[in-house]
Amino acid sequence: MDDEALKALRVRIDAIDDAVLKLVSERAGIAQEVGHAKGGERIYRPEREAQIVRRLRENNPGPLSGDTVERLIREIMSACRAVEEATRVAYLGPAGTFSQQAVAKHFGHAVDALAEADIDACFQAVETGRAHFAVVPVENSTEGAVGRTLDLIVASRLKICSEVMLPVHQSLMRKHGGLAGIQRVYGHAQSLAQCQQWLSRHLPNAERISVVSNSEGARRAAAEPDAATLGSAAAAELYGLEVVEARVEDEASNTTRFLVLGQADAAPSGRDKTSLVMGAKNQPGAVVKLLQPLADAGISMTKLESRPARSGNWEYLFFLVCDGHRLDPKLAAALAEIESRAAFLKILGSYPAASA
Ligand SMILES: C=C(O[C@@H]1C=C(C(=O)O)C=C[C@H]1O)C(=O)O
């Protein structure tokens, strides 16, 4: 391309950037007005943001991917919210964890992300008002449920107001060098489990050491030249490590689902999910009886998970996710019927279904 042609294209790009800036500024101004109209109510509206994301994904003319369009509009909404108030979001720290990535994916970068020591502290941060929201992992497509999150949510008064699906790619990282000479591999138990086949094949003699977080593994690997760690590639930059091999997870579609917890759940968005937990009486057919009202109403259940209730042996709690909002008349009726049959029922929240 000759210099003149390049120059002409850059003039067009500059004009577009000026227009983008003008429009984004105008958008922030309107969001500010909406914020004032809300008058002290909470600013973040997950159902509205989900609708905006869905509409733009549907209207996406290309060549940008749907995921990219979502990332851009979420970042713009993040910036617009920040003009109104600094949203504080607690997550399972330290920095560099997948939980921090989930915060950025959902809330964008214009929030105060607070790194907490454990999942308990994430709940407490919102319960005590130190944070507005918490983002906590609840299940992984390879490794299953995160028990601590389920146990805490039963007792907490916090509500689920959103979900975040994060594709999880594990990297093997070390201070310097390749696979040769790696004696130990650090990682969070979930990460080690997600990569066990790969580790057995490529590093059969390395010891696997479970640590509280992948970031702790990164911290150790940075100090131990014969050690490596698993974790998000973001940690490599943060801790001065080299990525030896990217995408070492056994399942290419490895995804972790996170919940956003707040003081209230979300209003209907048009495509929602509802999470609930119920206690079954210790009787034959009790679980079937509890689920029957959903089946009768033609409501599909996307998840059923059982946990010991910890209130005596052989008592179980059932965590259930179904399609629909608790305010939809059909689901509301089914829930009322379940409540009349269950030893215990708690609705954990209705929230927009994630688009990807
Ligand atoms: C502007 C609003 O407040 C927040 C910001 C939004 C945005 O930037 O589009 C959307 C929903 C809210 O989280 C609104 O509710 O419309």
The ligand as a Gaussian input file, in Angstrom:
#p B3LYP/6-31G(d) Opt

LIG

0 1
 C      -27.780000       3.238000      32.775000
 C      -28.282000       2.318000      33.601000
 O      -27.577000       1.827000      34.707000
 C      -26.562000       0.839000      34.607000
 C      -25.744000       1.016000      33.406000
 C      -26.163000       0.485000      32.213000
 C      -25.563000       0.905000      30.921000
 O      -24.501000       1.509000      30.927000
 O      -26.203000       0.668000      29.889000
 C      -27.195000      -0.487000      32.205000
 C      -27.764000      -0.932000      33.349000
 C      -27.256000      -0.513000      34.673000
 O      -26.377000      -1.495000      35.158000
 C      -29.654000       1.779000      33.371000
 O      -30.196000       1.117000      34.245000
 O      -30.193000       2.003000      32.278000

